[in-house]
Every structure is written in C-alpha cells, then in structure tokens.
Amino acid sequence: MPEVEPDLDATAPLFFLSYARMTRLRRGPIAQQDPNLRVKQLFTDLSIHVNNLVYRETGADPGFMDLAMAGGEEWRPELLHAVGTCQVFVALLSPAYMKSEYCALEWNAFTERPVHRREGAPDYHETSVIPVVWLPSQSGTVPAAINKIQRFTPQRLPDEDLAQQYADEGLYGLLTLGADGTDGIILRLAQQIRDLCWKNQVERRVLPDTKSISRTFR
C-alpha cells in the first residue's frame, strides 16, 4: 500500500459494475419480478464495504451500476463519464455476459484507458479489471481477452469450502442460496477494489459516444 492514500477524483465512481442485463419475462406471476435483483443486492453490499474502506468526500458515490440502459439504446453522458473516469472495472462473468455487445463496449471503453503505477505503491498490476464469477461458464465460450485476466478468487475466508462453492456456483448462486459467509466474499472483493485504487492510476478518458469502441471483447 502507498504510505499516503492517493487523491481520488470525487466526481468519479471508484468502481464500475458491468453485468449482462436480464429482461423481464412477459407472462405469468414472475413477470413482475426484477430479473436483476441479485446484481442490485451485490452492488448495494459492495458499495457499503468500499465506502467504509476508502475515504471519499461527502456525497461521492463509491460505485456505478447502470440501471436505465436497455440493449440498442444510446449511452447516456452519465454512463460515458462513469466508465471513462472510474478506477476499477468489476465484470460479472456469465454465459450472457460473454455474448453481450453491450458488455463488450463497457469492457473495451475501460481497458483502452492507460494504467500507471501510483507513486509509493509496493507493486504494480497492469490491469484494474476484476473478473468475478457471477454464473459459471464453459471455458470454450470465454473470449480470449477475458481469459487473459486472472479471475477474482477470495482468500482467507472463515469457511475453507466457501471459495470452492463460489467457483462452482458463482456469486449469483451463493446469493440465491443464502449461503453463510457470502458477505465475506463481497468484503474481499471490496478490499481488492481498494487495493487497486491505491496501486494503480487509470487515465481519464471520457468519450462523446461509442462509435470508436469495438463491440467484441478485446
């Protein structure tokens, strides 16, 4: 860790949560249920932990999650600003994520921003992307750009079996099952976000639109 906490842009979220948006089912009693409820639950818990771990000026949001965007819509300035100024990109990997052009746009918009080591940081990570297993995917379906980056793996958990459950079920599965200790995994994720904010500085790059961004992972 740096000896002194780095100054962080109070107008920018520390992390950007990227996920494949599920649409509501059209018929039956479950049509009224929110298919992205678990993602919102994760975002809330993760934001609380990050807010406690990293000092922010009053009113500065710890994270950004897009709630309004639907496939095929134009990106709002708020989203362009968030993905162009955040310091950490958290990708919730799932079969749907791998096939989503929208997720590829978010991924590329962030990964094309240069990353530098902060002064005083004891070591350096070339990327500030954290791929999280949301739902397990077959290895052959994962784009090469994602496979190149090490997956988030929680360490030092009270239950030694929980890390394997996370690998088998994904965070979606653990949240749905109400597995004991899941909040510990989310805390470890928040700590990794904190560590990357302290070690890396990702250059600001706010684009006016998505015309120059590839729609395939790279």
N, CA and C of each residue as an Amber inpcrd file, in Angstrom:
protein
   654
   0.8380000  -1.1950000   0.0000000   0.0000000   0.0000000   0.0000000
   0.8810000   1.2560000   0.0000000   0.4670000   2.3340000  -0.6660000
   1.1950000   3.5850000  -0.5670000   1.1910000   4.0880000   0.8710000
   2.2250000   4.8350000   1.2510000   2.2790000   5.3750000   2.6080000
   1.1640000   6.3810000   2.8450000   0.7740000   7.0970000   1.7920000
  -0.3050000   8.0750000   1.8910000  -1.3770000   7.7010000   0.8810000
  -2.6380000   7.7550000   1.3050000  -3.7210000   7.4440000   0.3720000
  -3.7000000   8.4330000  -0.7900000  -3.8500000   7.9630000  -2.0310000
  -3.8410000   8.8640000  -3.1790000  -5.0970000   9.7210000  -3.2290000
  -4.9580000  10.8940000  -3.8270000  -6.1400000  11.7140000  -4.0600000
  -6.9670000  11.0630000  -5.1710000  -8.2440000  10.9180000  -4.9260000
  -9.1430000  10.2990000  -5.8940000 -10.1790000  11.3110000  -6.3380000
 -10.5150000  11.2650000  -7.6080000 -11.4730000  12.1950000  -8.1950000
 -12.8380000  12.0110000  -7.5300000 -13.2880000  13.0350000  -6.8300000
 -14.5680000  12.9470000  -6.1110000 -15.7580000  12.9120000  -7.0580000
 -15.5650000  13.2970000  -8.3180000 -16.6680000  13.2820000  -9.2800000
 -16.8000000  11.9180000  -9.9680000 -15.8270000  11.0310000  -9.7310000
 -15.8050000   9.7370000 -10.4140000 -16.1110000   8.6110000  -9.4350000
 -16.8350000   7.5720000  -9.8800000 -17.0190000   6.3980000  -9.0290000
 -15.7030000   5.6350000  -8.9230000 -15.4610000   4.9800000  -7.7940000
 -14.2510000   4.1770000  -7.6640000 -14.3360000   2.9340000  -8.5420000
 -15.5140000   2.3160000  -8.5890000 -15.6410000   1.1070000  -9.4030000
 -16.8820000   1.1940000 -10.2930000 -16.7990000   0.4820000 -11.4100000
 -17.9000000   0.3750000 -12.3760000 -18.3090000  -1.0850000 -12.3940000
 -19.5880000  -1.3700000 -12.1110000 -20.0760000  -2.7410000 -12.1170000
 -20.6930000  -3.0520000 -13.4750000 -20.0670000  -3.9600000 -14.2090000
 -20.5070000  -4.3310000 -15.5500000 -21.1810000  -5.6970000 -15.4900000
 -22.3890000  -5.7960000 -16.0240000 -23.1470000  -7.0370000 -15.9510000
 -24.0630000  -7.1610000 -17.1610000 -24.4670000  -8.3820000 -17.4570000
 -25.4160000  -8.6160000 -18.5480000 -26.8250000  -8.4240000 -18.0260000
 -27.5370000  -7.4280000 -18.5440000 -28.8780000  -7.1090000 -18.0690000
 -29.8830000  -8.1400000 -18.5610000 -30.6450000  -8.6760000 -17.6380000
 -31.6900000  -9.6340000 -17.9750000 -33.0230000  -8.8920000 -18.1300000
 -33.7990000  -9.2440000 -19.1360000 -35.0990000  -8.6030000 -19.3530000
 -36.1860000  -9.3700000 -18.6030000 -37.2540000  -8.6670000 -18.2690000
 -38.3640000  -9.2920000 -17.5520000 -39.0750000 -10.3040000 -18.4450000
 -39.5380000 -11.3810000 -17.8280000 -40.3840000 -12.3290000 -18.5500000
 -41.7450000 -11.6730000 -18.7960000 -42.3730000 -12.0330000 -19.8750000
 -43.5820000 -11.3260000 -20.3100000 -44.8710000 -11.8880000 -19.7200000
 -44.8500000 -13.1240000 -19.2500000 -46.1070000 -13.7390000 -18.8310000
 -45.9510000 -14.4250000 -17.4800000 -47.0880000 -14.6480000 -16.8490000
 -47.1040000 -15.3980000 -15.6030000 -46.7970000 -14.5240000 -14.4000000
 -46.8880000 -15.0940000 -13.2050000 -46.6870000 -14.3260000 -11.9730000
 -45.2660000 -13.7980000 -11.8080000 -44.2820000 -14.4580000 -12.4130000
 -42.9020000 -13.9870000 -12.2490000 -42.5710000 -12.8300000 -13.1840000
 -43.5060000 -12.4560000 -14.0500000 -43.2540000 -11.3630000 -14.9890000
 -43.0230000 -10.0440000 -14.2670000 -43.5470000  -9.9240000 -13.0410000
 -43.3940000  -8.6760000 -12.3010000 -42.1130000  -8.6230000 -11.4750000
 -41.4140000  -9.7370000 -11.3960000 -40.2100000  -9.7750000 -10.5730000
 -39.0170000  -9.2080000 -11.3250000 -38.1200000  -8.5810000 -10.5850000
 -36.9350000  -7.9480000 -11.1700000 -35.8830000  -9.0180000 -11.4360000
 -35.5270000  -9.2860000 -12.7050000 -34.5420000 -10.3320000 -13.0010000
 -33.1180000  -9.9410000 -12.6130000 -32.8880000  -8.6580000 -12.3200000
 -31.5510000  -8.1870000 -11.9380000 -31.4490000  -7.9030000 -10.4360000
 -32.3560000  -8.4900000  -9.6730000 -32.4050000  -8.2180000  -8.2350000
 -31.1070000  -8.5900000  -7.5360000 -30.5170000  -9.7410000  -7.8780000
 -29.2840000 -10.1870000  -7.2090000 -28.1080000  -9.2600000  -7.5320000
 -28.0650000  -8.7490000  -8.7600000 -26.9900000  -7.8090000  -9.1160000
 -27.1120000  -6.5460000  -8.2680000 -28.3250000  -6.0570000  -8.1090000
 -28.5400000  -4.8560000  -7.3030000 -28.1760000  -5.1070000  -5.8450000
 -28.4780000  -6.3090000  -5.3630000 -28.1110000  -6.6750000  -3.9960000
 -26.5950000  -6.6440000  -3.8270000 -25.8780000  -7.2320000  -4.7980000
 -24.4170000  -7.2220000  -4.7540000 -23.8850000  -5.7990000  -4.7930000
 -24.4220000  -4.9830000  -5.7070000 -23.9360000  -3.6100000  -5.8430000
 -24.1150000  -2.8280000  -4.5360000 -25.2550000  -3.0000000  -3.8910000
 -25.5060000  -2.3050000  -2.6300000 -24.5100000  -2.7270000  -1.5660000
 -24.3390000  -4.0400000  -1.3760000 -23.4190000  -4.5360000  -0.3520000
 -21.9780000  -4.1400000  -0.6560000 -21.5960000  -4.2370000  -1.9260000
 -20.2340000  -3.8940000  -2.3220000 -19.9610000  -2.4070000  -2.1110000
 -20.9340000  -1.5670000  -2.4460000 -20.7820000  -0.1210000  -2.2650000
 -20.6040000   0.2400000  -0.7980000 -21.3520000  -0.4320000   0.0740000
 -21.2320000  -0.1670000   1.5120000 -19.8180000  -0.5080000   1.9960000
 -19.3030000  -1.6570000   1.5840000 -17.9550000  -2.0580000   2.0080000
 -16.8960000  -1.0960000   1.4720000 -16.9770000  -0.7670000   0.1740000
 -15.9860000   0.1390000  -0.4160000 -16.0430000   1.5040000   0.2550000
 -17.2440000   1.9590000   0.5570000 -17.4070000   3.2600000   1.2010000
 -16.7420000   3.2840000   2.5740000 -16.7390000   2.1450000   3.2610000
 -16.0850000   2.0580000   4.5620000 -14.5690000   1.9170000   4.4450000
 -14.1090000   1.3170000   3.3440000 -12.6860000   1.0390000   3.1910000
 -11.8940000   2.1930000   2.5970000 -12.5370000   3.0110000   1.7910000
 -11.8430000   4.1050000   1.0950000 -12.5180000   5.4260000   1.4380000
 -11.7300000   6.3600000   1.9500000 -12.3040000   7.6620000   2.3060000
 -12.7350000   8.3940000   1.0450000 -13.9500000   8.9390000   1.0850000
 -14.4640000   9.7350000  -0.0150000 -15.0980000  10.9950000   0.5420000
 -15.0630000  12.0490000  -0.2460000 -15.7200000  13.2720000   0.1630000
 -17.2270000  13.0400000   0.2730000 -17.8610000  13.7930000   1.1140000
 -19.3060000  13.6440000   1.3270000 -20.0580000  13.7710000   0.0040000
 -20.9130000  12.7930000  -0.2610000 -21.7140000  12.8190000  -1.4790000
 -21.0950000  12.0990000  -2.6540000 -19.8430000  11.6430000  -2.5320000
 -19.1810000  10.9410000  -3.6290000 -19.5960000   9.4700000  -3.6160000
 -20.1180000   8.9920000  -4.7270000 -20.5710000   7.6050000  -4.8020000
 -19.3800000   6.6590000  -4.9450000 -19.3730000   5.5410000  -4.2000000
 -18.2660000   4.5900000  -4.3250000 -18.2910000   3.8020000  -5.6300000
 -19.4850000   3.5830000  -6.1890000 -19.5570000   2.7730000  -7.3980000
 -20.6330000   3.2510000  -8.3520000 -20.6160000   2.6520000  -9.5620000
 -21.6210000   2.9720000 -10.5800000 -22.1600000   1.6750000 -11.1540000
 -23.4720000   1.6090000 -11.2450000 -24.1600000   0.4870000 -11.8940000
 -25.2560000   1.0760000 -12.7660000 -25.2770000   0.7140000 -14.0300000
 -26.2850000   1.2610000 -14.9350000 -27.6070000   0.5310000 -14.7310000
 -28.6290000   1.2830000 -14.3880000 -29.9550000   0.7110000 -14.1510000
 -30.9390000   1.0270000 -15.2660000 -30.5940000   2.0040000 -16.1080000
 -31.5750000   2.5180000 -17.0640000 -31.3890000   1.9950000 -18.4750000
 -30.1810000   1.5540000 -18.7920000 -29.8630000   1.2310000 -20.1760000
 -30.4940000  -0.0790000 -20.6220000 -31.0390000  -0.0880000 -21.8100000
 -31.5230000  -1.3150000 -22.4460000 -30.7640000  -1.4960000 -23.7480000
 -30.6970000  -2.7280000 -24.2210000 -29.9520000  -3.0010000 -25.4410000
 -30.4050000  -2.1500000 -26.6110000 -29.4300000  -1.6170000 -27.3610000
 -29.7450000  -0.8350000 -28.5390000 -29.9180000   0.6490000 -28.2880000
 -29.9330000   1.0770000 -27.0250000 -30.1050000   2.4940000 -26.7270000
 -28.7670000   3.2300000 -26.7960000 -28.8500000   4.5360000 -26.9650000
 -27.6470000   5.3610000 -26.9330000 -27.1600000   5.4920000 -25.4940000
 -25.8440000   5.5050000 -25.3310000 -25.2780000   5.6660000 -23.9860000
 -25.5360000   7.0720000 -23.4650000 -25.9300000   7.1450000 -22.2140000
 -26.1530000   8.4410000 -21.5750000 -24.8190000   9.0450000 -21.1500000
 -24.7150000  10.3850000 -21.0690000 -23.4700000  11.0320000 -20.6200000
 -23.0140000  10.5230000 -19.2590000 -23.9590000  10.1880000 -18.3820000
 -23.6040000   9.6870000 -17.0530000 -22.8190000   8.3790000 -17.1480000
 -23.2360000   7.4940000 -18.0540000 -22.5470000   6.2200000 -18.2090000
 -21.1770000   6.4270000 -18.8430000 -21.1020000   7.2630000 -19.8730000
 -19.8200000   7.5560000 -20.5190000 -18.8250000   8.1500000 -19.5230000
 -19.3110000   9.0140000 -18.6470000 -18.4460000   9.6110000 -17.6340000
 -17.9670000   8.5530000 -16.6400000 -18.8630000   7.6750000 -16.2160000
 -18.5070000   6.6660000 -15.2170000 -17.4620000   5.6950000 -15.7380000
 -17.6630000   5.1590000 -16.9440000 -16.7190000   4.1800000 -17.4750000
 -15.4110000   4.8440000 -17.9160000 -15.4470000   6.1600000 -18.1250000
 -14.2450000   6.8820000 -18.5360000 -13.4560000   7.4870000 -17.3940000
 -13.9780000   7.4250000 -16.1680000 -13.2920000   8.0410000 -15.0310000
 -13.0910000   7.1020000 -13.8440000 -13.8230000   5.9740000 -13.7810000
 -13.6850000   5.0590000 -12.6410000 -12.2730000   4.4720000 -12.6050000
 -11.8760000   3.9740000 -11.4480000 -10.5380000   3.4160000 -11.2830000
 -10.5040000   1.8960000 -11.3550000 -11.6350000   1.2360000 -11.1520000
 -11.6880000  -0.2310000 -11.1770000 -12.9350000  -0.6740000 -11.9400000
 -12.7700000  -1.6980000 -12.7480000 -13.8690000  -2.2530000 -13.5600000
 -14.1590000  -3.6620000 -13.0610000 -15.3500000  -3.8700000 -12.4850000
 -15.7590000  -5.1780000 -11.9720000 -16.7090000  -5.8140000 -12.9790000
 -16.2870000  -6.9210000 -13.5770000 -17.0780000  -7.5920000 -14.6090000
 -17.7100000  -8.8460000 -14.0270000 -19.0390000  -8.9310000 -14.0400000
 -19.7590000 -10.1020000 -13.5390000 -19.9120000 -11.1080000 -14.6830000
 -19.0140000 -12.0830000 -14.7070000 -18.9610000 -13.0250000 -15.8190000
 -20.0980000 -14.0380000 -15.7490000 -20.7310000 -14.2510000 -16.8880000
 -21.8180000 -15.2150000 -17.0150000 -21.9060000 -15.5970000 -18.4910000
 -22.6300000 -16.6750000 -18.8290000 -22.7990000 -17.0030000 -20.2500000
 -23.3740000 -15.8340000 -21.0510000 -24.3250000 -15.1000000 -20.4580000
 -24.9180000 -13.9580000 -21.1620000 -23.9030000 -12.8280000 -21.3440000
 -23.0110000 -12.6650000 -20.3690000 -22.0120000 -11.5880000 -20.4510000
 -21.0960000 -11.7950000 -21.6580000 -20.6950000 -13.0440000 -21.8830000
 -19.7500000 -13.3280000 -22.9720000 -20.3270000 -12.9820000 -24.3400000
 -21.6530000 -13.0340000 -24.4650000 -22.3020000 -12.8160000 -25.7600000
 -22.8600000 -11.4060000 -25.9300000 -22.6760000 -10.5670000 -24.9200000
 -23.2990000  -9.2440000 -24.9350000 -22.3930000  -8.1950000 -25.5920000
 -22.8820000  -7.5910000 -26.6780000 -22.1480000  -6.4820000 -27.3010000
 -22.0650000  -5.2960000 -26.3390000 -23.1230000  -5.1110000 -25.5780000
 -23.1720000  -4.0020000 -24.6230000 -22.0660000  -4.1500000 -23.5790000
 -21.8920000  -5.3700000 -23.0500000 -20.8350000  -5.6080000 -22.0640000
 -19.4580000  -5.4470000 -22.7010000 -19.3180000  -5.8800000 -23.9570000
 -18.0430000  -5.7070000 -24.6600000 -17.7110000  -4.2260000 -24.8240000
 -18.7140000  -3.4060000 -25.1000000 -18.4940000  -1.9620000 -25.2040000
 -17.9650000  -1.4000000 -23.8920000 -18.5930000  -1.8010000 -22.7720000
 -18.1450000  -1.3260000 -21.4610000 -16.7140000  -1.7840000 -21.1890000
 -16.4590000  -3.0610000 -21.4420000 -15.1290000  -3.6440000 -21.2040000
 -14.0620000  -2.8880000 -21.9920000 -14.2930000  -2.6910000 -23.2820000
 -13.3030000  -2.0380000 -24.1390000 -13.1260000  -0.5670000 -23.7910000
 -14.2160000   0.1090000 -23.4330000 -14.1110000   1.5250000 -23.0660000
 -13.1820000   1.6990000 -21.8700000 -13.2250000   0.7400000 -20.9420000
 -12.3480000   0.8460000 -19.7650000 -10.9390000   0.3450000 -20.0650000
 -10.8050000  -0.8290000 -20.6840000  -9.4820000  -1.4320000 -20.8520000
  -8.5960000  -0.6730000 -21.8300000  -9.1750000   0.2010000 -22.6410000
  -8.3520000   1.0000000 -23.5510000  -7.7680000   2.2350000 -22.8690000
  -8.1380000   2.4630000 -21.6100000  -7.5500000   3.5670000 -20.8470000
  -6.2050000   3.1230000 -20.2660000  -5.1250000   3.9020000 -20.4560000
  -3.8070000   3.5170000 -19.9240000  -3.8050000   3.4550000 -18.4000000
  -3.0130000   2.5110000 -17.8600000  -2.9010000   2.3050000 -16.4190000
  -1.4630000   2.5800000 -15.9880000  -1.2920000   3.3200000 -14.8900000
   0.0300000   3.6510000 -14.3690000   0.1270000   3.2640000 -12.8980000
   1.3390000   2.9720000 -12.4600000   1.5880000   2.6700000 -11.0540000
   1.6100000   3.9730000 -10.2640000   0.8820000   3.9930000  -9.1560000
   0.8830000   5.1860000  -8.3120000   2.1970000   5.2850000  -7.5470000
   2.6190000   6.4960000  -7.2630000   3.8510000   6.7220000  -6.5120000
   3.7230000   6.1020000  -5.1200000   4.7170000   5.3090000  -4.7540000
   4.7220000   4.6820000  -3.4370000   4.0430000   3.3330000  -3.3870000
   3.4040000   2.9130000  -4.4770000   2.7600000   1.5930000  -4.4850000
   3.8300000   0.5050000  -4.4720000   3.6990000  -0.5090000  -3.6020000
   4.7450000  -1.5240000  -3.4630000   4.8500000  -2.4600000  -4.6580000
   3.7910000  -2.6570000  -5.3910000   3.8420000  -3.4740000  -6.5930000
   2.8540000  -2.9160000  -7.6010000   2.8230000  -3.5330000  -8.7730000
   2.0760000  -2.9440000  -9.8840000   1.2450000  -4.0100000 -10.5790000
  -0.0010000  -3.6910000 -10.8750000  -0.8690000  -4.5640000 -11.6550000
  -1.1450000  -3.8690000 -12.9780000  -0.9490000  -4.5750000 -14.0840000
  -1.1180000  -3.9630000 -15.3880000  -2.5750000  -3.6650000 -15.6940000
  -3.4780000  -4.2550000 -14.9840000  -4.8940000  -4.0290000 -15.2350000
  -5.6190000  -3.7040000 -13.9460000  -6.6870000  -2.9490000 -14.0730000
  -7.5610000  -2.6830000 -12.9320000  -8.9370000  -3.2840000 -13.1840000
  -8.9450000  -4.3750000 -13.9280000 -10.1650000  -5.1320000 -14.1930000
 -10.2380000  -6.3020000 -13.2210000 -11.4010000  -6.5070000 -12.6030000
 -11.6220000  -7.6490000 -11.7230000 -12.7510000  -8.5040000 -12.3100000
 -12.4210000  -9.6110000 -12.9670000 -13.4680000 -10.5190000 -13.4570000
 -13.9870000 -11.3740000 -12.2890000 -15.2810000 -11.3330000 -12.0550000
 -15.9220000 -12.0620000 -10.9630000 -16.8180000 -13.1460000 -11.5560000
 -16.7580000 -14.3460000 -10.9820000 -17.6470000 -15.4160000 -11.4390000
 -19.0520000 -15.1320000 -10.9040000 -19.9260000 -14.7020000 -11.7920000
 -21.3240000 -14.4690000 -11.4220000 -22.1050000 -15.7600000 -11.6380000
 -21.9730000 -16.3240000 -12.8300000 -22.5030000 -17.6490000 -13.1360000
 -21.4260000 -18.4010000 -13.9080000 -21.1350000 -19.6400000 -13.5550000
 -20.0800000 -20.3830000 -14.2560000 -20.3630000 -20.4870000 -15.7500000
 -19.2850000 -20.4340000 -16.5370000 -19.3970000 -20.5410000 -17.9930000
 -18.4400000 -21.6260000 -18.4750000 -18.7900000 -22.2840000 -19.5720000
 -17.8870000 -23.2590000 -20.1700000 -16.6580000 -22.5370000 -20.6960000
 -15.4940000 -23.1240000 -20.4610000 -14.2340000 -22.4460000 -20.7860000
 -14.1360000 -22.0720000 -22.2600000 -14.6990000 -22.8860000 -23.1430000
 -14.5890000 -22.6030000 -24.5690000 -15.4070000 -21.4160000 -25.0300000
 -16.2960000 -20.9210000 -24.1770000 -17.1510000 -19.7960000 -24.5630000
 -16.6090000 -18.4630000 -24.0710000 -15.5120000 -18.4850000 -23.3380000
 -14.9680000 -17.2550000 -22.7520000 -14.0310000 -16.5810000 -23.7430000
 -14.2700000 -15.3150000 -24.1180000 -13.3830000 -14.6140000 -25.0480000
 -11.9490000 -14.5570000 -24.5290000 -10.9960000 -14.5810000 -25.4450000
  -9.5820000 -14.5900000 -25.0790000  -9.2000000 -13.3740000 -24.2360000
  -9.8030000 -12.2190000 -24.5270000  -9.4840000 -11.0010000 -23.7870000
  -9.8180000 -11.1380000 -22.3060000 -10.8910000 -11.8680000 -22.0060000
 -11.2830000 -12.0880000 -20.6110000 -10.4080000 -13.1580000 -19.9750000
 -10.1000000 -14.2030000 -20.7310000  -9.2780000 -15.2940000 -20.2030000
  -7.8850000 -14.8450000 -19.8130000  -7.4050000 -13.7640000 -20.4090000
  -6.0520000 -13.2840000 -20.1200000  -5.9290000 -12.6850000 -18.7240000
  -7.0490000 -12.3300000 -18.1150000  -7.0220000 -11.6580000 -16.8140000
  -7.4490000 -12.6420000 -15.7290000  -6.6670000 -12.6920000 -14.6640000
  -6.9410000 -13.6340000 -13.5830000  -8.2720000 -13.3290000 -12.9200000
  -9.0740000 -14.3730000 -12.7100000 -10.3640000 -14.2230000 -12.0500000
 -10.1810000 -13.8320000 -10.5790000 -11.1460000 -13.1200000 -10.0590000
 -11.1810000 -12.8470000  -8.6300000 -11.3970000 -14.1580000  -7.8740000
 -10.5110000 -14.4250000  -6.9100000 -10.6190000 -15.6110000  -6.0590000
 -10.4810000 -15.1670000  -4.6170000 -11.5260000 -15.2890000  -3.8090000
 -11.4520000 -14.8240000  -2.4200000 -10.5050000 -15.6790000  -1.5890000
  -9.7090000 -15.0270000  -0.7610000  -8.7450000 -15.7010000   0.1090000
  -9.1040000 -15.4540000   1.5700000  -8.5560000 -16.3040000   2.4500000
  -8.6460000 -16.1190000   3.9090000 -10.1070000 -15.9830000   4.3720000
 -10.9230000 -16.9380000   3.9460000 -12.3150000 -16.9520000   4.3800000
 -12.4580000 -17.8530000   5.6100000 -13.3850000 -17.5400000   6.5150000
 -13.5830000 -18.3790000   7.7080000 -13.9220000 -19.8280000   7.3600000
 -14.6870000 -20.0230000   6.2990000 -15.0640000 -21.3590000   5.8450000
 -14.1960000 -21.7190000   4.6420000 -13.3490000 -22.7110000   4.7860000
 -12.4160000 -23.0750000   3.7220000 -13.1350000 -23.5710000   2.4690000
 -14.3530000 -24.0740000   2.6280000 -15.0890000 -24.6150000   1.4800000
 -15.8030000 -23.5360000   0.6670000 -15.8860000 -22.3170000   1.2170000
 -16.6920000 -21.2870000   0.5720000 -16.0860000 -20.8300000  -0.7540000
 -14.7580000 -20.7810000  -0.8220000 -14.1140000 -20.3680000  -2.0760000
 -14.4480000 -21.3500000  -3.1990000 -14.4880000 -22.6420000  -2.8860000
 -14.8360000 -23.6380000  -3.9030000 -16.3070000 -23.5330000  -4.2830000
 -17.1700000 -23.2440000  -3.2940000 -18.5860000 -23.0350000  -3.5990000
 -18.7620000 -21.8490000  -4.5400000 -17.9770000 -20.8000000  -4.3030000
 -18.0300000 -19.6230000  -5.1870000 -17.6310000 -20.0180000  -6.6090000
 -16.5720000 -20.8210000  -6.7380000 -16.1190000 -21.2370000  -8.0670000
 -17.1710000 -22.1140000  -8.7580000 -17.8730000 -22.9410000  -7.9730000
 -18.8600000 -23.8670000  -8.5480000 -20.1950000 -23.1970000  -8.8460000
 -20.6280000 -22.3280000  -7.9490000 -21.9750000 -21.7450000  -8.0480000
 -21.9770000 -20.3220000  -8.5920000 -20.8620000 -19.6000000  -8.4500000
 -20.8220000 -18.1830000  -8.7750000 -21.4770000 -17.3690000  -7.6680000
 -21.2430000 -16.0710000  -7.6750000 -21.8330000 -15.2240000  -6.6380000
 -23.3570000 -15.2090000  -6.7280000 -23.8830000 -15.2930000  -7.9400000
 -25.3420000 -15.3600000  -8.0870000 -25.9030000 -16.5630000  -7.3400000
 -25.2390000 -17.7040000  -7.4990000 -25.6990000 -18.9010000  -6.8250000
 -25.6330000 -18.7790000  -5.3200000 -24.5320000 -18.2150000  -4.7960000
 -24.3850000 -18.0790000  -3.3450000 -25.4210000 -17.1100000  -2.7800000
 -25.6700000 -16.0060000  -3.4870000 -26.6610000 -15.0430000  -3.0130000
 -28.0620000 -15.6460000  -3.0460000 -28.3460000 -16.4260000  -4.0810000
 -29.6640000 -17.0400000  -4.2080000 -29.8800000 -18.1130000  -3.1460000
 -28.8330000 -18.8620000  -2.8600000 -28.9230000 -19.9190000  -1.8540000
 -28.8810000 -19.3670000  -0.4300000 -28.4890000 -18.0980000  -0.2840000
 -28.3490000 -17.5280000   1.0520000 -27.2270000 -18.1890000   1.8220000
 -26.1400000 -18.5410000   1.1200000 -25.0340000 -19.2590000   1.7370000
 -24.3490000 -18.4190000   2.8110000 -24.1140000 -19.0310000   3.9620000
 -23.4020000 -18.3500000   5.0440000 -22.0010000 -17.9620000   4.5820000
 -21.6000000 -16.7500000   4.8960000 -20.2550000 -16.3010000   4.5620000
 -20.1440000 -15.5740000   3.2400000 -21.2540000 -15.4620000   2.4860000
 -21.1840000 -14.7770000   1.1940000 -20.7360000 -13.3290000   1.3630000
 -21.1530000 -12.6890000   2.4440000 -20.7490000 -11.2990000   2.6580000
 -19.2400000 -11.1920000   2.8360000 -18.6160000 -12.2690000   3.3280000
 -17.1610000 -12.2680000   3.4350000 -16.4950000 -12.2230000   2.0730000
 -17.0750000 -12.9000000   1.0860000 -16.5460000 -12.8520000  -0.2740000
 -16.6850000 -11.4390000  -0.8410000 -17.8290000 -10.8160000  -0.5860000
 -18.0520000  -9.4500000  -1.0750000 -17.0720000  -8.4820000  -0.4000000
 -16.7840000  -8.7040000   0.8710000 -15.7830000  -7.8800000   1.5570000
 -14.4170000  -8.0360000   0.9130000 -14.0260000  -9.2640000   0.5880000
 -12.7300000  -9.4810000  -0.0660000 -12.6880000  -8.7850000  -1.4310000
 -13.8070000  -8.7800000  -2.1350000 -13.8800000  -8.0800000  -3.4170000
 -13.7120000  -6.5800000  -3.1990000 -14.3660000  -6.0420000  -2.1860000
 -14.2310000  -4.6170000  -1.8710000 -12.7810000  -4.2820000  -1.5110000
 -12.1120000  -5.1720000  -0.8030000 -10.7110000  -4.9370000  -0.4410000
  -9.8140000  -4.9370000  -1.6700000 -10.1240000  -5.7910000  -2.6550000
  -9.3330000  -5.7800000  -3.8870000  -9.5700000  -4.4840000  -4.6600000
 -10.7880000  -3.9950000  -4.6710000 -11.0650000  -2.6980000  -5.2950000
 -10.2430000  -1.6110000  -4.6190000 -10.2440000  -1.6000000  -3.2880000
  -9.4490000  -0.6220000  -2.5330000  -7.9750000  -0.7150000  -2.9070000
  -7.4370000  -1.9390000  -2.9410000  -6.0100000  -2.1180000  -3.2230000
  -5.6500000  -1.6010000  -4.6130000  -6.5020000  -1.8780000  -5.6040000
  -6.2200000  -1.4110000  -6.9600000  -6.3260000   0.1070000  -7.0580000
  -7.2370000   0.7070000  -6.3130000  -7.3360000   2.1710000  -6.3000000
  -6.0520000   2.7880000  -5.7440000  -5.4400000   2.1240000  -4.7910000
  -4.2200000   2.6400000  -4.1710000  -2.9720000   2.3660000  -5.0150000
  -2.9930000   1.2640000  -5.7750000  -1.7930000   0.8760000  -6.5200000
  -1.7620000   1.4600000  -7.9340000  -2.9120000   1.5410000  -8.5750000
  -2.9750000   1.9420000  -9.9760000  -3.6730000   3.2870000 -10.1450000
  -3.2650000   3.9810000 -11.1840000  -3.9880000   5.1820000 -11.6050000
  -4.3670000   4.9910000 -13.0650000  -5.6610000   4.9430000 -13.3370000
  -6.1620000   4.7450000 -14.6970000  -6.4850000   6.1150000 -15.2790000
  -5.8990000   6.3970000 -16.4360000  -6.0770000   7.7070000 -17.0480000
  -7.5430000   7.9780000 -17.3840000  -7.9440000   9.2010000 -17.1890000
  -9.2940000   9.6400000 -17.5270000  -9.4520000   9.6620000 -19.0520000
 -10.5760000   9.1200000 -19.5330000 -10.8380000   9.0960000 -20.9780000
 -12.3440000   9.0190000 -21.1980000 -12.9890000  10.1690000 -21.2330000
 -14.4430000  10.2430000 -21.4020000 -14.7440000  10.5020000 -22.8780000
 -15.3370000   9.5290000 -23.5300000 -15.6590000   9.6450000 -24.9470000
 -17.0260000  10.2940000 -25.1410000 -17.2330000  10.9710000 -26.2760000
 -18.5350000  11.6030000 -26.5300000 -19.6190000  10.5980000 -26.9000000
 -19.2020000   9.4290000 -27.4170000 -20.1600000   8.3930000 -27.8210000
 -19.3960000   7.0740000 -27.9320000 -20.0610000   6.0410000 -28.4420000
 -19.4370000   4.7180000 -28.5140000 -18.9760000   4.3460000 -29.9240000
 -18.9570000   5.3090000 -30.8360000 -18.6420000   4.9880000 -32.2390000
 -17.2530000   4.4020000 -32.4240000 -16.3060000   4.7950000 -31.5790000
 -14.9230000   4.3220000 -31.7500000 -14.6140000   3.0740000 -30.9410000
 -15.6040000   2.5120000 -30.2570000 -15.3740000   1.3670000 -29.3790000
 -15.8330000   0.0770000 -30.0630000 -14.9940000  -0.9470000 -30.0040000
 -15.3560000  -2.2380000 -30.5910000 -16.4810000  -2.8940000 -29.7980000
 -17.3120000  -3.6550000 -30.5070000 -18.4190000  -4.3590000 -29.8680000
 -18.0870000  -5.8380000 -29.6130000 -16.8280000  -6.2090000 -29.7690000
 -16.3630000  -7.5460000 -29.3930000 -15.2430000  -7.3820000 -28.3800000
 -15.1210000  -8.3270000 -27.4630000 -14.1090000  -8.2280000 -26.4010000
 -12.7100000  -8.2560000 -26.9850000 -11.8860000  -7.2980000 -26.5210000
 -10.5030000  -7.2730000 -26.9870000  -9.6410000  -6.5690000 -25.9550000
